[in-house]
Amino acid sequence: MSEIKALLFDVFGTVVDWRGSLIRELTAFGKARDVTTDWAGLADAWRAAYQPSMRRVLEGQAPWCKLEVMQRRSLEEICLSHGLSSLSSADLDEINRFWRRCRPWPDSVRGLKRLKDKRVVAALSNGDVALLVEMARRGGLAWDTVLSTELFRSFKPHPSTYLGACDLLGLQPDEVMMCAAHEMDLAAARQLGLRTAYIARPREYGALIDARPTQAWDYSVESLVELAERLES
């Protein structure tokens, strides 16, 4: 097999703890405004709206738009269902930007820095470029580049996103490895010839779950630090 020259990373859930971060930001928002609701339930409902919204775009039922625009639309409906009809448009805009504040998992910053010593490390996320850049600056994520699916006006797992990222890096698919905590992401990349690394994140949705992979990937690890160690061996 070809030498792995670049690593592409899913971000939400794989590199950053989206759920814990959102709950933290939402709770602080509520306290500052004396607003109460089930903030954890709101975060989960908001995330649950993510895949159906993208699916409608990928199936041609809705025009493409930036992820933050899509998330803002979902947020309006979810806030109403959680009894937050008093929130202003400015309040919703502020909440929508909480995704930019997602914090890295404890191993992510150290792991990425170690991995980029010998290879290109890049985000390949459905998040917008502006979102990913701000998140990286806040969290100290040392990307060589940010390859948002916004660049391809599509979303993962559409083939254009993985192959487009390889093309922008000037590499063949088998020289690139997709790294993710979600097997659907890895399966789509593998079908196109990319190498794959599964990163177990048993607490992505809060409670500890069995995060063992159901398929055999090129690498299966518990952290980005372990991935760096495996690639160095």
Residue pairs with C-beta under 8 A, 6 or more apart in sequence:
1 174
1 195
2 172
2 174
2 175
3 175
4 119
4 175
4 176
4 177
4 195
4 231
5 119
5 120
5 169
5 171
5 175
5 176
6 119
6 120
6 121
6 122
6 169
6 171
6 175
6 176
6 177
7 115
7 119
7 120
7 121
7 122
7 176
7 177
7 179
7 197
8 122
8 123
8 124
8 147
8 162
8 165
8 176
8 177
8 178
8 179
8 189
8 194
9 15
9 112
9 121
9 122
9 123
9 124
9 125
9 179
9 180
10 124
10 125
10 156
10 178
10 179
10 180
10 181
10 182
10 185
11 123
11 125
11 127
11 132
11 135
12 18
12 99
12 102
12 125
12 126
12 127
13 181
13 182
13 201
13 204
14 179
14 180
14 181
14 182
14 199
14 201
15 104
15 105
15 108
15 112
15 123
15 141
15 224
16 102
16 103
16 104
16 105
16 108
16 135
16 139
16 141
17 102
17 103
17 104
17 105
17 203
17 204
18 47
18 99
18 102
18 204
19 40
19 43
19 44
19 47
19 204
19 205
19 206
20 103
20 203
20 206
21 98
21 101
21 102
21 103
22 43
22 46
22 98
22 99
22 102
23 39
23 40
23 43
25 95
25 98
25 101
26 39
26 42
26 43
26 95
26 98
27 39
29 35
29 94
29 95
29 98
30 36
30 37
30 39
33 91
35 84
35 86
35 87
37 82
37 83
37 84
38 82
40 206
41 82
42 78
42 79
42 82
44 205
45 78
45 81
45 82
46 71
46 74
46 75
46 78
49 74
49 77
49 78
50 71
50 74
53 62
53 70
53 73
53 74
54 70
54 126
54 155
56 62
57 63
57 64
57 65
57 70
57 154
57 155
58 154
58 155
58 158
64 153
64 154
66 128
66 150
67 126
67 127
67 128
67 131
67 150
67 155
68 96
68 97
68 99
68 128
68 130
68 131
71 96
71 99
72 92
72 93
72 96
75 92
75 95
75 96
76 92
79 85
79 87
79 92
79 95
87 95
99 127
99 131
99 135
100 130
100 131
100 134
100 135
100 138
101 135
101 138
102 135
102 139
103 138
103 139
104 139
104 140
104 141
105 201
105 223
105 224
107 223
107 224
107 225
108 139
108 141
108 224
109 139
109 140
109 141
109 142
110 224
110 225
111 223
111 224
111 225
111 226
111 227
111 228
112 121
112 141
112 142
112 143
112 224
113 142
114 224
114 225
114 228
115 121
115 224
115 227
115 228
115 231
116 142
116 144
118 231
118 232
119 231
120 144
120 145
120 169
121 142
121 143
121 144
122 143
122 144
122 145
122 146
122 147
122 165
122 169
123 132
123 136
123 141
123 143
123 145
123 146
123 147
123 148
124 147
124 148
124 149
124 156
124 161
124 162
124 165
124 178
125 132
125 146
125 148
125 149
125 156
126 148
126 149
126 155
126 156
127 135
127 148
128 148
128 150
129 146
129 148
129 150
129 151
131 148
132 143
132 146
132 148
133 146
135 141
136 142
136 143
136 146
145 169
147 164
147 165
147 168
147 169
149 155
149 156
149 158
149 161
151 164
151 168
152 158
152 160
152 161
152 164
154 160
154 161
155 161
156 162
156 185
156 188
157 184
157 185
157 187
157 188
157 189
159 188
159 191
159 192
162 173
162 178
162 188
162 189
162 192
162 194
163 173
163 192
165 176
166 172
166 173
166 175
166 176
166 194
169 176
172 193
173 192
173 193
173 194
174 193
174 194
174 195
176 194
176 195
177 194
177 195
177 196
177 197
177 218
177 219
178 185
178 186
178 189
178 190
178 194
178 195
178 196
178 197
179 196
179 197
179 199
179 224
179 227
180 186
180 189
180 197
180 198
180 199
181 198
181 199
181 200
181 201
181 204
181 211
183 198
183 213
183 214
183 215
186 196
186 197
186 198
186 215
186 217
187 215
189 196
190 196
190 217
195 218
196 217
196 218
196 219
197 217
197 218
197 219
197 220
197 221
197 227
198 213
198 217
198 219
198 220
198 221
199 221
199 222
199 223
199 224
199 227
200 211
200 212
200 213
200 220
200 221
200 222
201 211
202 208
202 209
202 210
202 211
203 209
204 211
213 220
219 227
219 230
219 231
221 227
221 230
